[in-house]
Amino acid sequence: MVRRHLRKGARHRLRARAEFERVRREGHSWSHRLLVLVACRNELQITRVGVTASRGVGGAVERNRARRLMREAWRMCAAHIVPGWDALLIARTAIAQVKMQEVAAALESLLRQAKLVE
């Protein structure tokens, strides 16, 4: 039996395509000029997040930066997020030209709109 070592926080991420599709299909969405938040309930006691950036955001470097920015913004807000949700963060084109603080502010705004913060 192979044991997989999970990094801290790895169990709090959506990874499988089916999980992303379920959130898109069943979830509600809130949008901002920098990113889109799609969220739906799960049966777990944790909140999981998945991040995605399409080719419209830019090349590989820009897409990777967008995903890093969204993950870090999520990490900064994680302590205040209500448990029991699956969330998907989708980068928009404008995210390529902004700083971390703007992405964090955008995510906080979306989380408040979605009532996912305590």
C-alpha positions as CSV (number, residue, x, y, z in Angstrom):
1,M,0.0,0.0,0.0
2,V,1.4,3.4,-1.0
3,R,0.9,6.2,1.5
4,R,0.6,9.6,0.0
5,H,1.9,12.5,2.1
6,L,-0.4,15.4,1.8
7,R,1.0,18.9,2.3
8,K,-0.6,21.0,4.9
9,G,-3.8,22.4,3.3
10,A,-3.8,19.9,0.4
11,R,-7.0,18.2,1.8
12,H,-8.7,21.6,1.6
13,R,-8.3,21.8,-2.2
14,L,-10.6,20.7,-5.0
15,R,-8.5,18.7,-7.4
16,A,-10.6,16.3,-9.5
17,R,-12.4,17.5,-12.6
18,A,-15.6,16.0,-11.3
19,E,-15.4,18.1,-8.2
20,F,-14.9,21.3,-10.3
21,E,-17.8,20.3,-12.5
22,R,-20.1,19.6,-9.6
23,V,-19.4,23.1,-8.1
24,R,-20.0,24.8,-11.4
25,R,-23.3,22.8,-11.9
26,E,-24.7,23.0,-8.4
27,G,-23.2,26.2,-7.1
28,H,-24.1,29.9,-7.1
29,S,-21.7,32.5,-8.5
30,W,-20.6,36.0,-7.6
31,S,-18.4,38.0,-9.9
32,H,-15.9,40.8,-9.6
33,R,-13.8,42.4,-12.4
34,L,-10.8,40.3,-11.2
35,L,-12.3,36.9,-10.4
36,V,-15.5,34.9,-10.1
37,L,-16.5,32.9,-7.0
38,V,-18.7,29.8,-7.4
39,A,-19.7,28.1,-4.2
40,C,-21.9,25.2,-3.1
41,R,-22.5,23.1,0.0
42,N,-20.6,19.9,0.8
43,E,-21.2,17.3,3.4
44,L,-17.8,17.8,5.0
45,Q,-16.8,19.8,8.1
46,I,-14.2,21.7,6.0
47,T,-14.3,24.2,3.2
48,R,-12.4,23.3,0.1
49,V,-11.2,25.5,-2.7
50,G,-10.2,25.0,-6.3
51,V,-8.6,27.7,-8.5
52,T,-8.6,28.0,-12.3
53,A,-7.3,30.4,-14.9
54,S,-8.1,29.9,-18.6
55,R,-5.8,30.9,-21.5
56,G,-7.7,34.1,-21.8
57,V,-5.8,35.3,-18.7
58,G,-2.5,35.0,-20.7
59,G,0.4,32.6,-21.1
60,A,1.5,30.0,-18.7
61,V,3.4,32.5,-16.5
62,E,0.4,34.8,-16.2
63,R,-2.0,31.9,-15.5
64,N,0.3,30.5,-12.8
65,R,0.6,33.9,-11.2
66,A,-3.1,34.4,-11.2
67,R,-3.6,31.0,-9.5
68,R,-0.9,31.8,-6.9
69,L,-2.6,35.2,-6.2
70,M,-6.0,33.6,-5.7
71,R,-4.7,30.8,-3.5
72,E,-2.8,33.3,-1.3
73,A,-5.9,35.5,-1.0
74,W,-7.9,32.5,0.0
75,R,-5.3,31.5,2.6
76,M,-5.4,35.0,4.1
77,C,-9.2,34.8,4.4
78,A,-9.4,31.1,5.4
79,A,-9.7,31.7,9.2
80,H,-13.0,33.6,8.7
81,I,-14.6,31.3,6.1
82,V,-17.6,29.3,7.2
83,P,-16.9,25.5,7.1
84,G,-18.9,23.1,4.9
85,W,-18.5,24.7,1.4
86,D,-16.8,23.9,-1.8
87,A,-15.6,27.0,-3.6
88,L,-14.2,27.6,-7.1
89,L,-12.2,30.7,-7.9
90,I,-12.0,31.6,-11.6
91,A,-9.5,34.2,-12.7
92,R,-10.5,37.0,-15.1
93,T,-8.3,38.7,-17.6
94,A,-7.8,41.8,-15.4
95,I,-6.1,39.8,-12.6
96,A,-2.8,39.7,-14.6
97,Q,-2.2,43.5,-14.1
98,V,-3.0,43.8,-10.3
99,K,-1.2,43.4,-7.0
100,M,-1.9,40.9,-4.2
101,Q,-3.8,43.4,-2.1
102,E,-6.3,44.0,-4.9
103,V,-7.0,40.3,-5.3
104,A,-7.4,39.9,-1.6
105,A,-9.9,42.8,-1.4
106,A,-11.8,41.4,-4.3
107,L,-12.1,38.0,-2.7
108,E,-13.1,39.4,0.6
109,S,-15.9,41.4,-1.2
110,L,-17.1,38.2,-2.9
111,L,-17.0,36.2,0.3
112,R,-19.1,38.8,2.0
113,Q,-21.6,38.9,-0.9
114,A,-21.9,35.1,-0.7
115,K,-22.2,35.2,3.1
116,L,-19.3,32.8,3.5
117,V,-17.5,34.7,6.2
118,E,-18.2,34.8,9.9
